[in-house]
Amino acid sequence: MKELLNIIKDKAATYKEEVIVIRRHIHQNPELSFKEYNTSKYVCSKLDEFGIEYQSGIVETGIIGLIKGNNPESKVVALRADLDALPIFEENEVSYKSTNEGVMHACGHDVHTSSLLGAAKILNEVKSQFEGTIKLIFQPGEERLPGGASLMIKEGVLENPAPNSIIGQHVYPQLEAGKVGFKSGMYMASTDELFMTVKGKGGHAALPHLNVDPILITAHILTALQQVVSRMSHPTTPTVLSFGKMIANGATNIIPDKVELEGTFRAMDEEWRSEAHVKMKKMAESIAESMGGECEFEIVKGYPFLVNDELVTNNAKQSAIEFLGQENVIDLDLRMTAEDFAYFSQEKPSCFYRLGIKNEAKNINSGLHTSTFNIDEDALETSIGLMAWIAIKELQ
């Protein structure tokens, strides 16, 4: 295996520039969730070039590829990457800046897709040196409910052949390029979208006794709802409730008829998640009614929590230590962000790890979902080689 490890390292170094070109092409031509038509065609063209068999048109733009080693039915490991971009105007002044105005790969999915293509090229070239099958999953729509992962599962992505485990990676702007991070067990939260409309009776702000003030009602509701986090959730069950949008079209002397809000609820326990939904809805509606108004509280259930299988994750971490050295592999903390890879983790033993992309010397340090997000492209050599090595070790 030592010889194969060195071969993969050499191939990763050799193909780094090619993968950078792939990444820049995808970055320059971003497409929104479930509209990744040109991205899908581009991925297919690369798989054709590499001589890898695949099936396209899964959930329209998704792709499944297969790399069969010796004794291909002995074990199957799936590798997943997401294709979609975000509705963000890019502010980076780089040669590969987005040409699709208002759309940007600000979450690193261009890195994930190009990395999987690079790893696939390496794996296809060494397939005579491992047993089993590598299943490639290029997934649409990670950024938009109901999540492309859930839809691909419904269309049979986990069948024919069924993977024994699934590996995914995600860029991590807080970690230096050349490093990676792992966490076994519960890792990322479930996510739900909240839509609340508080209705009252608008009128002149100087005559509040003639109105039912929906802004005041909303203030009471928002304050009370935080009890769900501070007083109702168990201390060992991390919970987040945040509202990021509120529209109340009044004025200095005008009380509006209604207030509209949007927010998010995150949790790490499915039983508590369901219980909290009931509590939030009942609390908001009761407060509004007690103050003479009414509240419509809609909860759109999103992704489940993401759990990393202990054995698969520990094995992947050990593979990373072999590939990069102990000093370049860190332990990650629990996160209240969410990912639709969680659907895969609910179905199969999984590992979702983080790829460092930061480089302070190059001023590459912007966070995810920002207009200046970028990566140190040296990280691509790490990503393609490590993913190939983790997959091979997982087949053993």
C-alpha positions as a Markdown table, in Angstrom:
| # | Residue | x | y | z |
|---|---|---|---|---|
| 1 | Met | 0.0 | 0.0 | 0.0 |
| 2 | Lys | 3.0 | 2.3 | 0.6 |
| 3 | Glu | 3.8 | 2.1 | -3.1 |
| 4 | Leu | 0.2 | 2.9 | -4.1 |
| 5 | Leu | 0.1 | 5.8 | -1.6 |
| 6 | Asn | 3.2 | 7.4 | -3.3 |
| 7 | Ile | 1.6 | 6.8 | -6.8 |
| 8 | Ile | -1.5 | 8.7 | -5.7 |
| 9 | Lys | 0.6 | 11.5 | -4.3 |
| 10 | Asp | 2.5 | 11.8 | -7.6 |
| 11 | Lys | -0.7 | 11.8 | -9.6 |
| 12 | Ala | -2.3 | 14.4 | -7.4 |
| 13 | Ala | 0.7 | 16.7 | -8.0 |
| 14 | Thr | 0.7 | 16.0 | -11.7 |
| 15 | Tyr | -3.0 | 16.7 | -12.2 |
| 16 | Lys | -3.2 | 19.7 | -9.9 |
| 17 | Glu | -3.0 | 22.2 | -12.7 |
| 18 | Glu | -5.5 | 20.3 | -14.7 |
| 19 | Val | -8.0 | 20.4 | -11.8 |
| 20 | Ile | -7.3 | 24.1 | -11.3 |
| 21 | Val | -8.5 | 24.7 | -14.9 |
| 22 | Ile | -11.6 | 22.5 | -14.2 |
| 23 | Arg | -12.3 | 24.4 | -11.0 |
| 24 | Arg | -11.9 | 27.8 | -12.7 |
| 25 | His | -14.2 | 26.8 | -15.6 |
| 26 | Ile | -16.9 | 25.7 | -13.2 |
| 27 | His | -16.4 | 28.8 | -11.0 |
| 28 | Gln | -16.7 | 31.1 | -14.0 |
| 29 | Asn | -19.9 | 29.5 | -15.2 |
| 30 | Pro | -22.0 | 29.0 | -12.0 |
| 31 | Glu | -25.6 | 27.8 | -12.1 |
| 32 | Leu | -28.3 | 27.9 | -9.4 |
| 33 | Ser | -29.8 | 24.9 | -7.7 |
| 34 | Phe | -31.5 | 22.4 | -10.0 |
| 35 | Lys | -30.5 | 24.5 | -13.0 |
| 36 | Glu | -27.0 | 23.1 | -13.4 |
| 37 | Tyr | -27.5 | 22.0 | -17.0 |
| 38 | Asn | -24.2 | 23.3 | -18.5 |
| 39 | Thr | -22.3 | 22.2 | -15.4 |
| 40 | Ser | -23.7 | 18.8 | -15.8 |
| 41 | Lys | -22.7 | 18.6 | -19.4 |
| 42 | Tyr | -19.2 | 19.8 | -18.6 |
| 43 | Val | -18.8 | 17.1 | -15.9 |
| 44 | Cys | -20.1 | 14.5 | -18.4 |
| 45 | Ser | -17.5 | 15.7 | -21.0 |
| 46 | Lys | -14.7 | 15.2 | -18.4 |
| 47 | Leu | -15.9 | 11.7 | -17.5 |
| 48 | Asp | -16.0 | 10.9 | -21.2 |
| 49 | Glu | -12.4 | 12.2 | -21.5 |
| 50 | Phe | -11.3 | 10.1 | -18.5 |
| 51 | Gly | -13.0 | 7.0 | -19.9 |
| 52 | Ile | -15.3 | 6.6 | -16.9 |
| 53 | Glu | -18.8 | 5.1 | -17.4 |
| 54 | Tyr | -21.7 | 7.1 | -16.0 |
| 55 | Gln | -25.4 | 7.8 | -16.1 |
| 56 | Ser | -26.7 | 11.3 | -16.4 |
| 57 | Gly | -30.1 | 12.9 | -16.0 |
| 58 | Ile | -30.7 | 11.9 | -12.4 |
| 59 | Val | -33.0 | 14.6 | -10.9 |
| 60 | Glu | -32.3 | 16.2 | -14.4 |
| 61 | Thr | -28.8 | 17.4 | -13.8 |
| 62 | Gly | -27.3 | 14.8 | -11.4 |
| 63 | Ile | -24.7 | 12.2 | -12.6 |
| 64 | Ile | -23.7 | 8.8 | -11.3 |
| 65 | Gly | -20.3 | 7.4 | -12.3 |
| 66 | Leu | -18.7 | 4.0 | -11.7 |
| 67 | Ile | -15.1 | 3.0 | -11.5 |
| 68 | Lys | -14.8 | -0.8 | -11.2 |
| 69 | Gly | -11.6 | -2.3 | -9.7 |
| 70 | Asn | -10.9 | -6.0 | -9.4 |
| 71 | Asn | -13.7 | -8.1 | -8.0 |
| 72 | Pro | -16.1 | -5.1 | -8.4 |
| 73 | Glu | -19.0 | -6.6 | -6.4 |
| 74 | Ser | -16.9 | -7.1 | -3.2 |
| 75 | Lys | -17.5 | -3.7 | -1.8 |
| 76 | Val | -18.8 | -0.3 | -3.0 |
| 77 | Val | -17.7 | 3.1 | -1.7 |
| 78 | Ala | -19.5 | 6.3 | -2.9 |
| 79 | Leu | -17.9 | 9.7 | -3.2 |
| 80 | Arg | -20.2 | 12.7 | -3.4 |
| 81 | Ala | -19.9 | 16.3 | -4.7 |
| 82 | Asp | -22.5 | 19.1 | -5.2 |
| 83 | Leu | -22.9 | 21.1 | -8.4 |
| 84 | Asp | -24.9 | 24.3 | -7.6 |
| 85 | Ala | -24.0 | 27.9 | -6.9 |
| 86 | Leu | -25.6 | 30.7 | -4.9 |
| 87 | Pro | -27.5 | 33.9 | -5.9 |
| 88 | Ile | -24.6 | 36.2 | -4.9 |
| 89 | Phe | -22.8 | 38.9 | -6.9 |
| 90 | Glu | -19.1 | 38.1 | -7.0 |
| 91 | Glu | -16.7 | 40.9 | -6.1 |
| 92 | Asn | -13.5 | 39.0 | -6.6 |
| 93 | Glu | -11.3 | 40.6 | -9.4 |
| 94 | Val | -9.9 | 37.3 | -10.8 |
| 95 | Ser | -9.5 | 36.0 | -14.3 |
| 96 | Tyr | -12.1 | 33.3 | -13.5 |
| 97 | Lys | -14.7 | 35.7 | -12.0 |
| 98 | Ser | -18.3 | 34.6 | -12.5 |
| 99 | Thr | -19.7 | 35.5 | -16.0 |
| 100 | Asn | -23.3 | 34.8 | -14.8 |
| 101 | Glu | -24.1 | 38.0 | -13.1 |
| 102 | Gly | -25.7 | 37.6 | -9.7 |
| 103 | Val | -24.7 | 33.9 | -9.4 |
| 104 | Met | -21.5 | 32.8 | -7.7 |
| 105 | His | -19.8 | 29.6 | -6.4 |
| 106 | Ala | -19.6 | 31.2 | -2.9 |
| 107 | Cys | -19.9 | 27.9 | -1.0 |
| 108 | Gly | -17.1 | 26.0 | -2.8 |
| 109 | His | -19.2 | 23.5 | -4.8 |
| 110 | Asp | -16.9 | 24.3 | -7.7 |
| 111 | Val | -14.1 | 22.9 | -5.6 |
| 112 | His | -16.1 | 19.8 | -4.6 |
| 113 | Thr | -17.0 | 19.0 | -8.2 |
| 114 | Ser | -13.5 | 19.6 | -9.6 |
| 115 | Ser | -12.0 | 17.6 | -6.7 |
| 116 | Leu | -14.2 | 14.6 | -7.3 |
| 117 | Leu | -13.3 | 14.7 | -11.0 |
| 118 | Gly | -9.6 | 14.9 | -10.2 |
| 119 | Ala | -10.0 | 12.0 | -7.7 |
| 120 | Ala | -12.0 | 10.0 | -10.2 |
| 121 | Lys | -9.2 | 10.4 | -12.8 |
| 122 | Ile | -6.6 | 9.1 | -10.3 |
| 123 | Leu | -8.8 | 6.2 | -9.2 |
| 124 | Asn | -9.6 | 5.2 | -12.8 |
| 125 | Glu | -5.9 | 5.0 | -13.5 |
| 126 | Val | -5.1 | 2.8 | -10.5 |
| 127 | Lys | -8.3 | 0.6 | -10.6 |
| 128 | Ser | -6.2 | -2.5 | -11.3 |
| 129 | Gln | -4.6 | -2.0 | -7.9 |
| 130 | Phe | -7.7 | -2.2 | -5.7 |
| 131 | Glu | -10.8 | -4.4 | -5.3 |
| 132 | Gly | -14.3 | -3.1 | -5.3 |
| 133 | Thr | -16.2 | -0.3 | -7.0 |
| 134 | Ile | -16.1 | 3.5 | -6.6 |
| 135 | Lys | -19.4 | 5.2 | -7.1 |
| 136 | Leu | -19.3 | 8.9 | -8.1 |
| 137 | Ile | -22.3 | 11.0 | -7.1 |
| 138 | Phe | -22.5 | 14.5 | -8.7 |
| 139 | Gln | -25.5 | 16.0 | -7.0 |
| 140 | Pro | -27.7 | 19.0 | -7.9 |
| 141 | Gly | -29.5 | 21.4 | -5.6 |
| 142 | Glu | -27.7 | 21.2 | -2.2 |
| 143 | Glu | -28.5 | 24.8 | -1.5 |
| 144 | Arg | -32.3 | 24.6 | -1.9 |
| 145 | Leu | -35.0 | 22.6 | -0.2 |
| 146 | Pro | -35.9 | 19.7 | -0.5 |
| 147 | Gly | -32.2 | 19.1 | -1.3 |
| 148 | Gly | -30.9 | 17.2 | -4.2 |
| 149 | Ala | -29.6 | 14.4 | -2.0 |
| 150 | Ser | -33.1 | 13.5 | -0.9 |
| 151 | Leu | -34.3 | 13.5 | -4.5 |
| 152 | Met | -31.4 | 11.4 | -5.8 |
| 153 | Ile | -32.1 | 8.9 | -3.1 |
| 154 | Lys | -35.7 | 8.7 | -4.3 |
| 155 | Glu | -34.4 | 8.1 | -7.8 |
| 156 | Gly | -32.3 | 5.2 | -6.7 |
| 157 | Val | -28.8 | 6.6 | -6.3 |
| 158 | Leu | -28.1 | 4.3 | -3.4 |
| 159 | Glu | -29.0 | 1.2 | -5.5 |
| 160 | Asn | -27.4 | -0.7 | -8.4 |
| 161 | Pro | -24.9 | -1.0 | -6.9 |
| 162 | Ala | -25.6 | -0.1 | -3.2 |
| 163 | Pro | -22.7 | 1.6 | -1.5 |
| 164 | Asn | -21.5 | 0.2 | 1.8 |
| 165 | Ser | -20.4 | 3.8 | 2.8 |
| 166 | Ile | -20.4 | 7.3 | 1.5 |
| 167 | Ile | -17.6 | 10.0 | 1.7 |
| 168 | Gly | -18.1 | 13.7 | 1.1 |
| 169 | Gln | -15.9 | 16.8 | 1.7 |
| 170 | His | -16.6 | 20.5 | 2.1 |
| 171 | Val | -14.3 | 23.5 | 2.0 |
| 172 | Tyr | -13.5 | 25.1 | 5.3 |
| 173 | Pro | -12.4 | 28.8 | 5.2 |
| 174 | Gln | -11.2 | 28.8 | 8.8 |
| 175 | Leu | -8.5 | 26.1 | 8.1 |
| 176 | Glu | -5.3 | 26.6 | 6.2 |
| 177 | Ala | -4.8 | 24.9 | 2.8 |
| 178 | Gly | -3.0 | 21.6 | 3.2 |
| 179 | Lys | -5.0 | 20.7 | 6.3 |
| 180 | Val | -8.2 | 18.7 | 6.8 |
| 181 | Gly | -10.6 | 18.1 | 9.7 |
| 182 | Phe | -12.8 | 15.3 | 10.9 |
| 183 | Lys | -15.5 | 14.7 | 13.6 |
| 184 | Ser | -17.2 | 11.4 | 14.2 |
| 185 | Gly | -20.8 | 11.2 | 15.6 |
| 186 | Met | -23.2 | 14.1 | 15.5 |
| 187 | Tyr | -21.7 | 16.9 | 13.4 |
| 188 | Met | -24.2 | 19.2 | 11.8 |
| 189 | Ala | -27.7 | 20.3 | 12.7 |
| 190 | Ser | -31.1 | 19.8 | 11.1 |
| 191 | Thr | -32.6 | 22.9 | 9.5 |
| 192 | Asp | -36.1 | 24.2 | 9.2 |
| 193 | Glu | -37.3 | 27.4 | 7.5 |
| 194 | Leu | -39.8 | 29.5 | 9.5 |
| 195 | Phe | -42.3 | 31.9 | 7.9 |
| 196 | Met | -44.4 | 34.0 | 10.3 |
| 197 | Thr | -47.1 | 36.6 | 9.5 |
| 198 | Val | -48.4 | 38.7 | 12.4 |
| 199 | Lys | -51.6 | 40.5 | 11.6 |
| 200 | Gly | -53.2 | 43.4 | 13.5 |
| 201 | Lys | -55.0 | 46.6 | 12.6 |
| 202 | Gly | -53.0 | 49.4 | 11.2 |
| 203 | Gly | -53.6 | 53.1 | 11.6 |
| 204 | His | -52.2 | 56.4 | 12.9 |
| 205 | Ala | -49.3 | 55.8 | 15.2 |
| 206 | Ala | -50.5 | 58.7 | 17.5 |
| 207 | Leu | -53.7 | 56.8 | 18.1 |
| 208 | Pro | -52.6 | 53.4 | 19.2 |
| 209 | His | -55.8 | 52.7 | 21.2 |
| 210 | Leu | -57.6 | 52.5 | 17.8 |
| 211 | Asn | -55.2 | 50.0 | 16.4 |
| 212 | Val | -53.9 | 46.5 | 17.0 |
| 213 | Asp | -50.1 | 47.0 | 16.7 |
| 214 | Pro | -48.5 | 44.0 | 14.9 |
| 215 | Ile | -45.0 | 45.3 | 15.5 |
| 216 | Leu | -45.6 | 45.3 | 19.3 |
| 217 | Ile | -47.1 | 41.8 | 19.0 |
| 218 | Thr | -44.1 | 40.6 | 17.0 |
| 219 | Ala | -41.7 | 42.0 | 19.6 |
| 220 | His | -43.5 | 40.0 | 22.3 |
| 221 | Ile | -43.5 | 36.8 | 20.1 |
| 222 | Leu | -39.8 | 37.1 | 19.3 |
| 223 | Thr | -38.8 | 37.6 | 22.9 |
| 224 | Ala | -41.0 | 34.7 | 24.1 |
| 225 | Leu | -39.8 | 32.3 | 21.4 |
| 226 | Gln | -36.3 | 32.5 | 22.7 |
| 227 | Gln | -37.6 | 30.5 | 25.7 |
| 228 | Val | -37.6 | 27.5 | 23.3 |
| 229 | Val | -33.8 | 27.7 | 23.3 |
| 230 | Ser | -33.1 | 29.0 | 26.8 |
| 231 | Arg | -35.7 | 27.3 | 28.9 |
| 232 | Met | -37.3 | 24.4 | 27.0 |
| 233 | Ser | -34.5 | 22.6 | 25.2 |
| 234 | His | -32.3 | 20.1 | 27.2 |
| 235 | Pro | -28.8 | 21.5 | 28.0 |
| 236 | Thr | -27.3 | 18.5 | 26.0 |
| 237 | Thr | -29.3 | 19.3 | 22.9 |
| 238 | Pro | -27.8 | 22.2 | 21.0 |
| 239 | Thr | -30.6 | 24.4 | 19.5 |
| 240 | Val | -30.6 | 27.6 | 17.5 |
| 241 | Leu | -33.6 | 29.8 | 16.7 |
| 242 | Ser | -32.9 | 32.9 | 14.6 |
| 243 | Phe | -35.0 | 35.3 | 12.5 |
| 244 | Gly | -33.0 | 37.1 | 9.8 |
| 245 | Lys | -35.8 | 38.9 | 7.9 |
| 246 | Met | -38.6 | 41.2 | 9.1 |
| 247 | Ile | -40.8 | 43.4 | 6.9 |
| 248 | Ala | -43.2 | 45.9 | 8.5 |
| 249 | Asn | -44.2 | 48.5 | 6.0 |
| 250 | Gly | -45.2 | 51.3 | 8.2 |
| 251 | Ala | -43.6 | 54.7 | 8.9 |
| 252 | Thr | -42.8 | 57.1 | 11.7 |
| 253 | Asn | -46.5 | 57.8 | 12.2 |
| 254 | Ile | -48.0 | 54.7 | 10.6 |
| 255 | Ile | -48.7 | 51.4 | 12.2 |
| 256 | Pro | -48.9 | 48.7 | 9.5 |
| 257 | Asp | -51.5 | 46.0 | 9.3 |
| 258 | Lys | -49.0 | 43.1 | 9.3 |
| 259 | Val | -45.4 | 42.1 | 9.9 |
| 260 | Glu | -43.8 | 39.3 | 7.9 |
| 261 | Leu | -40.8 | 37.4 | 9.3 |
| 262 | Glu | -38.5 | 34.6 | 8.1 |
| 263 | Gly | -36.2 | 32.6 | 10.2 |
| 264 | Thr | -34.4 | 29.3 | 10.8 |
| 265 | Phe | -34.6 | 26.6 | 13.5 |
| 266 | Arg | -31.7 | 24.2 | 14.0 |
| 267 | Ala | -31.5 | 21.1 | 16.3 |
| 268 | Met | -29.6 | 17.9 | 16.9 |
| 269 | Asp | -32.4 | 15.7 | 18.0 |
| 270 | Glu | -35.4 | 14.6 | 15.9 |
| 271 | Glu | -37.8 | 14.1 | 18.8 |
| 272 | Trp | -37.0 | 17.6 | 20.2 |
| 273 | Arg | -37.2 | 19.1 | 16.8 |
| 274 | Ser | -40.8 | 17.9 | 16.3 |
| 275 | Glu | -41.7 | 18.9 | 19.9 |
| 276 | Ala | -40.2 | 22.4 | 19.4 |
| 277 | His | -42.2 | 22.9 | 16.2 |
| 278 | Val | -45.4 | 22.5 | 18.2 |
| 279 | Lys | -44.2 | 24.7 | 21.0 |
| 280 | Met | -43.2 | 27.6 | 18.7 |
| 281 | Lys | -46.4 | 27.6 | 16.7 |
| 282 | Lys | -48.6 | 27.4 | 19.7 |
| 283 | Met | -46.7 | 30.1 | 21.6 |
| 284 | Ala | -46.7 | 32.6 | 18.6 |
| 285 | Glu | -50.4 | 32.0 | 17.9 |
| 286 | Ser | -51.4 | 32.3 | 21.5 |
| 287 | Ile | -49.5 | 35.6 | 22.1 |
| 288 | Ala | -50.9 | 37.2 | 19.0 |
| 289 | Glu | -54.5 | 36.2 | 20.0 |
| 290 | Ser | -54.1 | 37.4 | 23.6 |
| 291 | Met | -53.0 | 40.9 | 22.2 |
| 292 | Gly | -55.9 | 41.1 | 19.8 |
| 293 | Gly | -54.2 | 40.0 | 16.6 |
| 294 | Glu | -53.4 | 36.7 | 14.9 |
| 295 | Cys | -50.3 | 34.9 | 13.7 |
| 296 | Glu | -49.8 | 32.5 | 10.8 |
| 297 | Phe | -46.8 | 30.3 | 11.6 |
| 298 | Glu | -45.5 | 28.1 | 8.8 |
| 299 | Ile | -42.6 | 25.6 | 9.3 |
| 300 | Val | -41.0 | 24.2 | 6.2 |
| 301 | Lys | -39.1 | 21.1 | 7.4 |
| 302 | Gly | -35.6 | 20.9 | 5.9 |
| 303 | Tyr | -32.6 | 18.7 | 6.1 |
| 304 | Pro | -32.1 | 16.2 | 9.0 |
| 305 | Phe | -29.0 | 16.3 | 11.3 |
| 306 | Leu | -25.8 | 15.0 | 9.8 |
| 307 | Val | -24.1 | 12.1 | 11.7 |
| 308 | Asn | -20.7 | 10.8 | 10.8 |
| 309 | Asp | -20.3 | 7.0 | 11.3 |
| 310 | Glu | -17.6 | 6.4 | 13.9 |
| 311 | Leu | -15.8 | 3.6 | 12.1 |
| 312 | Val | -15.9 | 5.1 | 8.6 |
| 313 | Thr | -14.8 | 8.5 | 10.0 |
| 314 | Asn | -12.0 | 7.2 | 12.2 |
| 315 | Asn | -10.7 | 5.1 | 9.2 |
| 316 | Ala | -10.9 | 8.2 | 7.0 |
| 317 | Lys | -9.1 | 10.3 | 9.6 |
| 318 | Gln | -6.3 | 7.6 | 9.8 |
| 319 | Ser | -6.1 | 7.6 | 6.0 |
| 320 | Ala | -5.6 | 11.4 | 6.1 |
| 321 | Ile | -2.9 | 11.1 | 8.7 |
| 322 | Glu | -1.1 | 8.6 | 6.4 |
| 323 | Phe | -1.5 | 10.9 | 3.4 |
| 324 | Leu | -0.8 | 14.3 | 5.0 |
| 325 | Gly | 0.8 | 13.7 | 8.4 |
| 326 | Gln | -0.6 | 14.0 | 11.9 |
| 327 | Glu | 0.1 | 17.7 | 12.0 |
| 328 | Asn | -2.2 | 18.4 | 9.1 |
| 329 | Val | -5.3 | 16.6 | 10.5 |
| 330 | Ile | -7.4 | 18.3 | 13.1 |
| 331 | Asp | -10.5 | 17.4 | 15.1 |
| 332 | Leu | -13.6 | 19.5 | 14.3 |
| 333 | Asp | -16.2 | 20.9 | 16.7 |
| 334 | Leu | -20.0 | 20.4 | 16.4 |
| 335 | Arg | -21.6 | 22.8 | 13.9 |
| 336 | Met | -25.1 | 24.3 | 13.8 |
| 337 | Thr | -24.9 | 24.8 | 10.1 |
| 338 | Ala | -26.7 | 22.2 | 7.9 |
| 339 | Glu | -26.0 | 20.2 | 4.8 |
| 340 | Asp | -28.2 | 17.9 | 2.7 |
| 341 | Phe | -25.4 | 15.3 | 2.7 |
| 342 | Ala | -27.2 | 14.5 | 6.0 |
| 343 | Tyr | -29.8 | 12.5 | 4.0 |
| 344 | Phe | -27.0 | 10.2 | 2.8 |
| 345 | Ser | -25.7 | 10.0 | 6.4 |
| 346 | Gln | -29.1 | 8.8 | 7.6 |
| 347 | Glu | -29.1 | 6.0 | 5.0 |
| 348 | Lys | -25.5 | 4.7 | 4.9 |
| 349 | Pro | -22.4 | 4.8 | 7.1 |
| 350 | Ser | -20.9 | 8.1 | 6.1 |
| 351 | Cys | -18.0 | 10.5 | 6.6 |
| 352 | Phe | -18.3 | 14.2 | 5.8 |
| 353 | Tyr | -15.0 | 16.0 | 6.4 |
| 354 | Arg | -13.5 | 19.5 | 5.9 |
| 355 | Leu | -10.9 | 20.7 | 3.4 |
| 356 | Gly | -8.7 | 23.7 | 4.5 |
| 357 | Ile | -8.5 | 26.4 | 1.8 |
| 358 | Lys | -7.3 | 29.5 | 3.7 |
| 359 | Asn | -4.1 | 31.4 | 3.0 |
| 360 | Glu | -3.6 | 34.6 | 4.9 |
| 361 | Ala | -0.4 | 35.5 | 2.9 |
| 362 | Lys | -2.5 | 35.5 | -0.3 |
| 363 | Asn | -5.4 | 37.3 | 1.5 |
| 364 | Ile | -7.6 | 34.3 | 1.0 |
| 365 | Asn | -9.7 | 34.3 | 4.2 |
| 366 | Ser | -13.3 | 35.2 | 3.3 |
| 367 | Gly | -16.1 | 33.1 | 4.7 |
| 368 | Leu | -18.7 | 30.9 | 2.9 |
| 369 | His | -21.6 | 32.6 | 1.2 |
| 370 | Thr | -19.8 | 35.9 | 0.8 |
| 371 | Ser | -19.1 | 37.9 | -2.3 |
| 372 | Thr | -15.3 | 37.6 | -1.9 |
| 373 | Phe | -15.1 | 33.9 | -1.1 |
| 374 | Asn | -12.1 | 32.3 | -2.8 |
| 375 | Ile | -9.7 | 29.4 | -2.2 |
| 376 | Asp | -6.0 | 28.8 | -2.2 |
| 377 | Glu | -5.9 | 26.5 | -5.2 |
| 378 | Asp | -3.0 | 24.6 | -3.7 |
| 379 | Ala | -5.7 | 22.9 | -1.7 |
| 380 | Leu | -6.8 | 21.0 | -4.8 |
| 381 | Glu | -3.8 | 18.8 | -4.8 |
| 382 | Thr | -4.7 | 17.9 | -1.2 |
| 383 | Ser | -8.3 | 17.3 | -2.1 |
| 384 | Ile | -7.9 | 15.0 | -5.1 |
| 385 | Gly | -5.2 | 12.9 | -3.7 |
| 386 | Leu | -6.7 | 12.5 | -0.2 |
| 387 | Met | -10.2 | 11.7 | -1.5 |
| 388 | Ala | -8.7 | 9.0 | -3.8 |
| 389 | Trp | -6.7 | 7.5 | -0.9 |
| 390 | Ile | -9.6 | 7.6 | 1.5 |
| 391 | Ala | -11.7 | 5.7 | -1.0 |
| 392 | Ile | -9.1 | 3.0 | -1.7 |
| 393 | Lys | -8.6 | 2.5 | 2.1 |
| 394 | Glu | -12.3 | 2.3 | 2.7 |
| 395 | Leu | -12.6 | -0.5 | 0.1 |
| 396 | Gln | -10.3 | -2.7 | 2.1 |
